[in-house]
């Protein structure tokens, strides 16, 4: 498994993205894959833990304009749609929640949760939880 390469300072939601304001529930970086915890704050998703593996959004900005946030800071998350700021992606490939908290990887971790897919070499399309085809 390899983490998708993202440059936090270059992350931008593109036209058609669904973006929501929120609050960080812990340390997160722009470009991190996150899930909403029981209090409604956003935490870094981790595929090694079934309770935190089902990420729902990608952090695209912080209220301070920095590339990182701590618990209680305002953030913006992309719930669905294209986000730029990545590099070296293989168009059409899937991205998964990673065992490294907040990362998106090119292969499934312990708990399989799809974060989205690579739209272009520099654009990741956030589409959490899409079903994977199975063969019979």
Secondary structure by P-SEA (a helix, b strand, c coil): ccccccccccccccccbbbbbbbbcccccccbbbbbcccccccbbbccccccccccccccccccccccccccccccccccccccccccccccccccccccccccccccccbbbbccccccccbbbbbcccbbbbcc
